[in-house]
Amino acid sequence: MTYFKELLTTRELLINLTMREVKGQYRRTFLGQLWSLINPLATMLVYTVVFLFLLRFEPPPGDPSGVEGYPLWLMCALLPWSYFMRVVNGGLSSVVSNAGLIKKVYFPRMHLPLAVMCSVGITWSLEMTVLAVVLMFFGAMPLPFIPVIFFFMVLLALFAVGMAMMLAIVNVHFRDTQHFVGIVLQMWMFLTPIIYPISFVENRAEAVGEWVLFLYRLNPMERFIAVFRNLLYDNRLPDLADTLFCLGFALSFFTLGYLIFSRNEKRLAELL
């Protein structure tokens, strides 16, 4: 509880670190923050060409929104995944990349991964706002679900930063961690129904066995993706089971990350 109070009393430092991350993310670039929109749009374009035009895959229309279009369907999942990936990658390297600052002065080191979470969250909020406007242009109506969308954005942020805090400690001991995690995240993305629907997995599970689908759905990002698609693309509330699953994973991982990081942070200056 003492460490938590220390985090609260130094919250201005968190704000300053967050603004430093926001300003430094696209420093000395011509397009600046526009890159946060260009990167997911470029990824969307590649997958759209492959799946829509080459493989001729068309997702079902939103239920009950009626909105159609692979790019819209894809972006409703790609933006949450992109946020998760950026927080994990940035958070796990936040301690090592700030080794000079950590050695010079004491401050709650947890502010470093939390600043990554907040700075990427600011960019993500802008991306989600643009997506909501585009969805409304094509006939969807996500506005009534904004409070629920924000709630799940917070849950995803807690899940991502909890994992990032654990990996940040591991990365101090083993610098190969960031390279290993990069490979794992690439595989994790293709094991999550982002560019393809979960119906593909359900059809395969019928032939192999229901245990395949059970194991597949243990992936917490599968539940988060389903929730965001329900809210943004379908315009309906997510299933209660998915909601409880996301809530449980978010709180569990954040609590575990908080405990591991707070118990190891006093030795960080020595290890670095």
QUIQUINOR-V339383 format. One record per residue. SS is DSSP state (2 for helix, 1 for strand, 0 for the rest). PSI is psi in degrees with one decimal (999 if undefined). NEAR is the number of other ideal C-beta (glycine too) atoms within 10 Angstrom. Layout:
<<SS	PSI	NEAR> <SS	PSI	NEAR>>
This chain:
<<0	-33.8	5> <2	-41.6	6> <2	-37.3	15> <2	-40.8	12> <2	-36.3	9> <2	-38.3	13> <2	-39.6	16> <2	-41.9	10> <2	-20.2	10> <0	28.1	15> <2	-25.5	12> <2	-33.2	8> <2	-40.0	14> <2	-41.5	20> <2	-43.6	13> <2	-41.6	13> <2	-37.6	21> <2	-45.7	20> <2	-33.3	14> <2	-40.8	12> <2	-41.7	20> <2	-45.3	17> <2	-33.8	12> <2	-12.5	10> <2	-42.6	19> <0	37.5	15> <0	138.7	7> <0	30.7	6> <0	148.7	10> <0	-40.0	7> <0	-15.2	10> <2	-130.3	12> <2	-14.2	15> <2	-23.6	11> <2	-27.6	14> <2	-23.1	21> <2	-34.5	15> <2	-41.5	11> <2	-52.8	13> <2	-30.7	20> <2	-38.9	14> <2	-42.0	10> <2	-42.4	16> <2	-41.8	18> <2	-42.9	12> <2	-49.4	10> <2	-32.6	18> <2	-43.7	18> <2	-44.4	11> <2	-50.0	12> <2	-36.3	17> <2	-42.8	17> <2	-36.9	10> <2	-50.1	9> <0	-9.8	10> <0	44.2	7> <0	129.0	15> <0	121.4	12> <0	157.4	19> <0	154.3	11> <0	155.5	15> <0	139.8	24> <0	106.7	12> <0	12.8	9> <0	-34.5	19> <0	-1.8	12> <0	142.2	23> <0	154.9	15> <0	122.5	19> <2	-42.3	17> <2	-41.5	16> <2	-44.3	22> <2	-40.8	24> <2	-44.8	24> <2	-30.2	27> <2	-21.6	26> <2	-32.7	23> <2	-37.3	23> <2	-46.1	19> <2	-40.5	25> <2	-42.5	22> <2	-40.1	21> <2	-48.7	24> <2	-46.5	27> <2	-42.6	19> <2	-36.7	22> <2	-43.5	27> <2	-48.5	29> <2	-45.8	19> <2	-37.7	23> <2	-38.2	27> <2	-25.0	26> <0	0.7	21> <2	-34.7	25> <2	-49.4	27> <2	-40.8	18> <2	-17.0	13> <0	30.6	17> <2	-40.7	14> <2	-42.4	8> <2	-39.9	13> <2	-36.4	19> <2	-22.2	11> <2	-39.8	9> <0	150.0	7> <0	138.5	8> <0	159.9	15> <0	110.8	20> <0	-19.9	23> <2	-21.0	24> <2	-22.8	21> <2	-55.7	28> <2	-31.4	29> <2	-35.3	23> <2	-37.6	25> <2	-45.2	27> <2	-45.4	26> <2	-43.0	20> <2	-44.1	22> <2	-31.6	28> <2	-34.9	21> <2	-46.3	15> <2	-41.9	20> <2	-38.3	23> <2	-40.0	13> <2	-41.9	13> <2	-42.9	20> <2	-33.8	22> <2	-46.0	11> <2	-42.8	16> <2	-42.1	22> <2	-40.7	18> <2	-43.5	10> <2	-41.5	14> <2	-41.3	23> <2	-35.3	13> <2	-32.8	10> <0	9.0	14> <0	-6.2	15> <0	165.5	21> <0	77.3	12> <0	-7.8	22> <2	-44.7	11> <2	-17.5	10> <2	7.9	20> <2	-45.8	13> <2	-39.3	7> <2	-39.9	16> <2	-44.5	18> <2	-39.4	12> <2	-44.6	16> <2	-26.9	23> <2	-40.2	18> <2	-43.2	12> <2	-42.9	21> <2	-36.5	26> <2	-42.7	21> <2	-42.0	22> <2	-45.2	26> <2	-46.3	31> <2	-30.0	31> <2	-44.6	28> <2	-39.8	23> <2	-39.6	30> <2	-39.7	30> <2	-44.9	22> <2	-30.2	23> <2	-39.5	31> <2	-43.2	22> <2	-38.4	17> <2	-27.6	23> <2	-38.1	20> <2	-39.1	9> <0	103.4	9> <0	-12.0	11> <0	-11.4	9> <2	-45.0	18> <2	-34.0	18> <2	-39.7	10> <2	-43.1	13> <2	-36.2	21> <2	-41.1	13> <2	-42.7	9> <2	-41.5	11> <2	-35.4	14> <2	-45.0	11> <2	-38.8	9> <2	-39.5	17> <2	-43.1	16> <2	-12.5	10> <0	7.1	13> <0	136.2	22> <0	71.7	21> <0	-51.5	21> <0	-5.5	21> <0	155.2	16> <0	158.4	16> <2	-15.6	17> <2	-29.0	11> <2	-44.3	11> <2	-39.4	16> <2	-39.7	15> <2	-39.7	11> <2	-34.7	13> <2	-30.1	18> <2	-33.6	10> <2	-34.8	7> <2	-46.9	9> <0	147.5	11> <2	-19.1	10> <2	-27.3	9> <2	-46.4	15> <2	-37.3	16> <2	-47.2	10> <2	-40.0	11> <2	-40.3	17> <0	-1.8	19> <0	-14.1	10> <0	112.8	15> <2	-30.7	21> <2	-24.8	23> <2	-39.6	20> <2	-42.2	24> <2	-41.9	28> <2	-42.9	23> <2	-40.8	21> <2	-47.3	24> <2	-34.5	24> <2	-39.3	23> <2	-45.9	22> <2	-44.1	21> <2	-48.7	26> <2	-44.5	27> <2	-26.9	23> <0	52.8	21> <0	159.0	14> <0	144.9	13> <0	165.3	21> <0	147.7	13> <2	-37.3	8> <2	-42.4	10> <2	-39.4	19> <2	-47.9	18> <2	-35.8	11> <2	-47.1	20> <2	-43.0	23> <2	-44.8	16> <2	-44.9	14> <2	-40.6	22> <2	-49.3	22> <2	-38.4	14> <2	-48.0	14> <2	-37.5	20> <2	-43.3	19> <2	-44.5	12> <2	-42.6	14> <2	-40.1	25> <2	-46.3	19> <2	-45.0	14> <2	-44.5	17> <2	-45.8	25> <2	-31.2	18> <2	-16.2	11> <2	-6.6	19> <2	-24.8	20> <2	-22.0	10> <2	1.8	11> <2	-41.4	20> <2	-37.6	14> <2	-41.9	7> <2	-29.4	13> <0	999	13>>
